[in-house]
């Protein structure tokens, strides 16, 4: 898979936004809602299936390495 520099930057940006969105909560009712869902769906809508999936795999990899990015 050959990626251009722009595709790498945008994919990494959405992985970072997903990680940041997991930490931001909106207190609606008894269960707070995180912005992680918004950034995940936005990545798929704006980047397409291939790059959206790649950004979320990168997010999972960042969490698997040990950084505290999961909600």
DOMIMAR-125986 format. One record per atom (N, C-alpha, C): residue in one letter; residue number from 1; atom name; x, y, z. Coordinates in Angstrom, 2 decimals. Example, Ala and Ser with C-alpha at 12.3 -4.5 7.8 and 13.67 -1.06 7.14 Angstrom:
BEGIN
SITE, mivo, kefi, lumkol, px, py, pz
SITE, a, 1, N, 13.19, -5.69, 7.80
SITE, a, 1, CA, 12.30, -4.50, 7.80
SITE, a, 1, C, 13.20, -3.30, 7.80
SITE, s, 2, N, 12.85, -2.25, 7.08
SITE, s, 2, CA, 13.67, -1.06, 7.14
SITE, s, 2, C, 12.90, 0.03, 7.87
***
This chain:
BEGIN
SITE, mivo, kefi, lumkol, px, py, pz
SITE, x, 1, N, 0.84, -1.16, 0.00
SITE, x, 1, CA, 0.00, 0.00, 0.00
SITE, x, 1, C, 0.89, 1.23, 0.00
SITE, x, 2, N, 0.85, 1.97, -1.06
SITE, x, 2, CA, 1.63, 3.20, -1.16
SITE, x, 2, C, 0.75, 4.38, -0.77
SITE, x, 3, N, 1.19, 5.12, 0.24
SITE, x, 3, CA, 0.46, 6.29, 0.70
SITE, x, 3, C, 1.24, 7.55, 0.38
SITE, x, 4, N, 0.52, 8.58, 0.00
SITE, x, 4, CA, 1.17, 9.87, -0.19
SITE, x, 4, C, 1.40, 10.51, 1.18
SITE, x, 5, N, 2.20, 11.55, 1.19
SITE, x, 5, CA, 2.47, 12.25, 2.44
SITE, x, 5, C, 1.20, 12.84, 3.02
SITE, x, 6, N, 0.35, 13.39, 2.18
SITE, x, 6, CA, -0.91, 13.96, 2.64
SITE, x, 6, C, -1.80, 12.90, 3.28
SITE, x, 7, N, -1.87, 11.72, 2.67
SITE, x, 7, CA, -2.69, 10.63, 3.23
SITE, x, 7, C, -2.15, 10.18, 4.58
SITE, x, 8, N, -0.82, 10.11, 4.72
SITE, x, 8, CA, -0.24, 9.72, 6.00
SITE, x, 8, C, -0.54, 10.74, 7.09
SITE, x, 9, N, -0.44, 12.02, 6.74
SITE, x, 9, CA, -0.69, 13.07, 7.73
SITE, x, 9, C, -2.16, 13.08, 8.16
SITE, x, 10, N, -3.07, 12.98, 7.20
SITE, x, 10, CA, -4.49, 13.02, 7.53
SITE, x, 10, C, -4.89, 11.77, 8.32
SITE, x, 11, N, -4.35, 10.62, 7.97
SITE, x, 11, CA, -4.64, 9.40, 8.70
SITE, x, 11, C, -4.13, 9.49, 10.13
SITE, x, 12, N, -2.94, 9.99, 10.31
SITE, x, 12, CA, -2.39, 10.17, 11.66
SITE, x, 12, C, -3.18, 11.20, 12.45
SITE, x, 13, N, -3.64, 12.25, 11.78
SITE, x, 13, CA, -4.43, 13.28, 12.44
SITE, x, 13, C, -5.73, 12.70, 12.98
SITE, x, 14, N, -6.40, 11.87, 12.20
SITE, x, 14, CA, -7.65, 11.29, 12.67
SITE, x, 14, C, -7.41, 10.24, 13.76
SITE, x, 15, N, -6.27, 9.56, 13.74
SITE, x, 15, CA, -5.94, 8.66, 14.85
SITE, x, 15, C, -5.74, 9.47, 16.13
SITE, x, 16, N, -5.07, 10.61, 16.02
SITE, x, 16, CA, -4.86, 11.47, 17.19
SITE, x, 16, C, -6.18, 12.09, 17.66
SITE, x, 17, N, -7.03, 12.51, 16.73
SITE, x, 17, CA, -8.32, 13.07, 17.11
SITE, x, 17, C, -9.19, 12.03, 17.81
SITE, x, 18, N, -9.12, 10.79, 17.38
SITE, x, 18, CA, -9.87, 9.72, 18.03
SITE, x, 18, C, -9.37, 9.51, 19.45
SITE, x, 19, N, -8.05, 9.57, 19.64
SITE, x, 19, CA, -7.48, 9.42, 20.98
SITE, x, 19, C, -7.89, 10.58, 21.88
SITE, x, 20, N, -7.86, 11.79, 21.36
SITE, x, 20, CA, -8.26, 12.95, 22.15
SITE, x, 20, C, -9.77, 12.92, 22.42
SITE, x, 21, N, -10.54, 12.51, 21.44
SITE, x, 21, CA, -11.98, 12.42, 21.60
SITE, x, 21, C, -12.41, 11.41, 22.64
SITE, x, 22, N, -11.59, 10.39, 22.88
SITE, x, 22, CA, -11.91, 9.40, 23.90
SITE, x, 22, C, -11.83, 10.01, 25.29
SITE, x, 23, N, -11.06, 11.06, 25.45
SITE, x, 23, CA, -10.90, 11.70, 26.75
SITE, x, 23, C, -11.92, 12.81, 26.99
SITE, x, 24, N, -12.54, 13.32, 25.94
SITE, x, 24, CA, -13.52, 14.40, 26.07
SITE, x, 24, C, -14.92, 13.80, 26.18
SITE, x, 25, N, -15.61, 14.11, 27.27
SITE, x, 25, CA, -16.94, 13.55, 27.48
SITE, x, 25, C, -17.99, 14.64, 27.52
SITE, x, 26, N, -19.18, 14.26, 27.11
SITE, x, 26, CA, -20.35, 15.13, 27.19
SITE, x, 26, C, -21.30, 14.47, 28.18
SITE, x, 27, N, -21.52, 15.09, 29.34
SITE, x, 27, CA, -22.37, 14.46, 30.36
SITE, x, 27, C, -23.86, 14.58, 30.02
SITE, x, 28, N, -24.37, 13.60, 29.31
SITE, x, 28, CA, -25.79, 13.56, 28.96
SITE, x, 28, C, -26.40, 12.35, 29.67
SITE, x, 29, N, -27.22, 12.60, 30.65
SITE, x, 29, CA, -27.87, 11.51, 31.37
SITE, x, 29, C, -26.89, 10.76, 32.25
SITE, x, 30, N, -27.24, 9.54, 32.61
SITE, x, 30, CA, -26.38, 8.77, 33.52
SITE, x, 30, C, -25.11, 8.23, 32.86
SITE, x, 31, N, -25.12, 8.10, 31.55
SITE, x, 31, CA, -23.95, 7.58, 30.85
SITE, x, 31, C, -23.35, 8.69, 29.99
SITE, x, 32, N, -22.10, 9.10, 30.27
SITE, x, 32, CA, -21.50, 10.16, 29.46
SITE, x, 32, C, -21.15, 9.67, 28.06
SITE, x, 33, N, -21.24, 10.56, 27.11
SITE, x, 33, CA, -20.94, 10.26, 25.71
SITE, x, 33, C, -19.58, 10.86, 25.38
SITE, x, 34, N, -18.72, 10.09, 24.75
SITE, x, 34, CA, -17.41, 10.62, 24.36
SITE, x, 34, C, -17.46, 11.08, 22.90
SITE, x, 35, N, -16.52, 11.94, 22.55
SITE, x, 35, CA, -16.42, 12.42, 21.18
SITE, x, 35, C, -15.66, 11.44, 20.28
SITE, x, 36, N, -15.25, 10.32, 20.85
SITE, x, 36, CA, -14.54, 9.31, 20.09
SITE, x, 36, C, -15.39, 8.78, 18.94
SITE, x, 37, N, -16.66, 8.58, 19.20
SITE, x, 37, CA, -17.56, 8.07, 18.16
SITE, x, 37, C, -17.66, 9.07, 17.01
SITE, x, 38, N, -17.74, 10.35, 17.33
SITE, x, 38, CA, -17.81, 11.38, 16.30
SITE, x, 38, C, -16.60, 11.34, 15.38
SITE, x, 39, N, -15.40, 11.28, 15.98
SITE, x, 39, CA, -14.19, 11.28, 15.16
SITE, x, 39, C, -14.01, 9.98, 14.39
SITE, x, 40, N, -14.47, 8.87, 14.95
SITE, x, 40, CA, -14.39, 7.60, 14.23
SITE, x, 40, C, -15.28, 7.62, 12.99
SITE, x, 41, N, -16.51, 8.09, 13.15
SITE, x, 41, CA, -17.42, 8.15, 12.01
SITE, x, 41, C, -16.99, 9.20, 11.00
SITE, x, 42, N, -16.44, 10.31, 11.48
SITE, x, 42, CA, -15.96, 11.35, 10.58
SITE, x, 42, C, -14.77, 10.86, 9.76
SITE, x, 43, N, -13.90, 10.08, 10.39
SITE, x, 43, CA, -12.76, 9.52, 9.66
SITE, x, 43, C, -13.23, 8.63, 8.52
SITE, x, 44, N, -14.20, 7.79, 8.79
SITE, x, 44, CA, -14.73, 6.93, 7.74
SITE, x, 44, C, -15.43, 7.70, 6.64
SITE, x, 45, N, -16.15, 8.76, 7.02
SITE, x, 45, CA, -16.90, 9.53, 6.03
SITE, x, 45, C, -15.98, 10.39, 5.16
SITE, x, 46, N, -14.99, 11.02, 5.77
SITE, x, 46, CA, -14.13, 11.94, 5.01
SITE, x, 46, C, -12.97, 11.25, 4.31
SITE, x, 47, N, -12.41, 10.23, 4.94
SITE, x, 47, CA, -11.22, 9.59, 4.37
SITE, x, 47, C, -11.55, 8.42, 3.46
SITE, x, 48, N, -12.73, 7.87, 3.59
SITE, x, 48, CA, -13.07, 6.68, 2.83
SITE, x, 48, C, -12.77, 5.43, 3.64
SITE, x, 49, N, -13.13, 4.31, 3.07
SITE, x, 49, CA, -13.03, 3.05, 3.81
SITE, x, 49, C, -11.58, 2.67, 4.12
SITE, x, 50, N, -10.70, 2.78, 3.15
SITE, x, 50, CA, -9.32, 2.33, 3.33
SITE, x, 50, C, -8.56, 3.18, 4.33
SITE, x, 51, N, -8.58, 4.49, 4.16
SITE, x, 51, CA, -7.83, 5.36, 5.07
SITE, x, 51, C, -8.52, 5.50, 6.42
SITE, x, 52, N, -9.85, 5.47, 6.43
SITE, x, 52, CA, -10.57, 5.51, 7.71
SITE, x, 52, C, -10.25, 4.29, 8.55
SITE, x, 53, N, -10.23, 3.12, 7.92
SITE, x, 53, CA, -9.86, 1.90, 8.64
SITE, x, 53, C, -8.41, 1.97, 9.10
SITE, x, 54, N, -7.54, 2.47, 8.27
SITE, x, 54, CA, -6.13, 2.58, 8.63
SITE, x, 54, C, -5.94, 3.51, 9.83
SITE, x, 55, N, -6.69, 4.60, 9.89
SITE, x, 55, CA, -6.56, 5.52, 11.02
SITE, x, 55, C, -7.02, 4.86, 12.32
SITE, x, 56, N, -8.05, 4.03, 12.25
SITE, x, 56, CA, -8.53, 3.36, 13.46
SITE, x, 56, C, -7.62, 2.21, 13.87
SITE, x, 57, N, -7.00, 1.55, 12.91
SITE, x, 57, CA, -6.00, 0.52, 13.23
SITE, x, 57, C, -4.80, 1.17, 13.89
SITE, x, 58, N, -4.41, 2.34, 13.41
SITE, x, 58, CA, -3.32, 3.09, 14.03
SITE, x, 58, C, -3.68, 3.48, 15.45
SITE, x, 59, N, -4.93, 3.90, 15.68
SITE, x, 59, CA, -5.39, 4.23, 17.03
SITE, x, 59, C, -5.31, 3.01, 17.95
SITE, x, 60, N, -5.75, 1.86, 17.46
SITE, x, 60, CA, -5.67, 0.63, 18.26
SITE, x, 60, C, -4.22, 0.24, 18.54
SITE, x, 61, N, -3.35, 0.44, 17.57
SITE, x, 61, CA, -1.93, 0.14, 17.75
SITE, x, 61, C, -1.31, 1.04, 18.81
SITE, x, 62, N, -1.67, 2.32, 18.80
SITE, x, 62, CA, -1.16, 3.26, 19.80
SITE, x, 62, C, -1.57, 2.80, 21.20
SITE, x, 63, N, -2.81, 2.35, 21.33
SITE, x, 63, CA, -3.28, 1.85, 22.63
SITE, x, 63, C, -2.62, 0.54, 23.01
SITE, x, 64, N, -2.37, -0.33, 22.03
SITE, x, 64, CA, -1.73, -1.62, 22.32
SITE, x, 64, C, -0.28, -1.45, 22.75
SITE, x, 65, N, 0.36, -0.39, 22.28
SITE, x, 65, CA, 1.74, -0.12, 22.67
SITE, x, 65, C, 1.81, 0.26, 24.15
SITE, x, 66, N, 0.73, 0.85, 24.66
SITE, x, 66, CA, 0.71, 1.17, 26.07
SITE, x, 66, C, 0.33, 2.60, 26.41
SITE, x, 67, N, 0.08, 3.42, 25.41
SITE, x, 67, CA, -0.33, 4.79, 25.70
SITE, x, 67, C, -1.79, 4.80, 26.17
SITE, x, 68, N, -2.12, 5.61, 27.16
SITE, x, 68, CA, -3.49, 5.61, 27.72
SITE, x, 68, C, -4.47, 6.39, 26.85
SITE, x, 69, N, -4.90, 5.80, 25.76
SITE, x, 69, CA, -5.79, 6.50, 24.83
SITE, x, 69, C, -7.21, 5.94, 24.83
SITE, x, 70, N, -7.43, 4.83, 25.48
SITE, x, 70, CA, -8.76, 4.23, 25.47
SITE, x, 70, C, -9.66, 4.92, 26.47
SITE, x, 71, N, -10.95, 5.03, 26.11
SITE, x, 71, CA, -11.93, 5.69, 27.00
SITE, x, 71, C, -12.19, 4.83, 28.22
***
